[in-house]
Amino acid sequence: MNFEVEYVDLGEYLRVTVRGPWVEKTARSLFDQAKKEAQERGHDRILFDVTAWQKPTEIVRFQTGVYLAEVFGAQCKIAALTLRENLTRLGEDAAVNRGAWFQVFTDEDSAIGWLLDAPT
C-alpha cells in the first residue's frame, strides 16, 4: 500500500492519522491494521483523521463503509475526521446500516466529544 499511518495513544482513545490515496484496497488495509493496533493497546474507541485523504468516488465511499462495519461492527466506537468538502455521509450510512458504531465529523472537538460521550 502506498499510504502512511500514524498511531497515537491518547489514553481514552486511539488516534489514527492517515495520508495517502483513498481507494478501497487502502481503506481495507487501514481498517485491518487499526483494529489490530487498537486491540493490542486495549482501545475500543478510535478517531480516524482522514483529512489528508483525497476525495474518493461514491462507490469507494460505500465499499469503505461496508468494510468498516465488517471489521469493527459495534465492538469499537469510531469517529472519522474529514474535510467539509469531502463529507457526503454515504460511507457513514453504509457502515451504520450494517451495525457499526460510527460517525463522520468535520470538527475535531465534536468528533472527540462524541467519541468519549457514551459508554462502550
Phi, psi and omega in degrees: 000143178256067176213160180244141179229135176238129178252130177230121178276114182252029176083289183273345180204165177256125177264128180240111180258131187239135174228134180138184184287142177262091175234163186302316182298319178297313181298317179300313180297317179301311182296319178299313181294317182295322178297315179298315180298316180297317179297317180296328181265358178076030181256143172237016175226131183226136171249115174267118173265103182247026181295340180270351178287142176283153182301125182271174172286164180295323180293324177293320176303311182298309182297325177296316178297318178299314182291323177303316178296321179296319184284314188257331185051223177259014181288330179235143172268124188234129172245146175237138178251121182227172176281146181306319182290347178261359186273122173230343181074003179297312179296320178298312180299318179298319181289311183295320179295345179250015172101003180283149175261087196213139174213147180253140183227158172248358180237123185296318180299319178295319180298313181293319178301314179295317182299322184266353187291296188273150176293152178262000000 
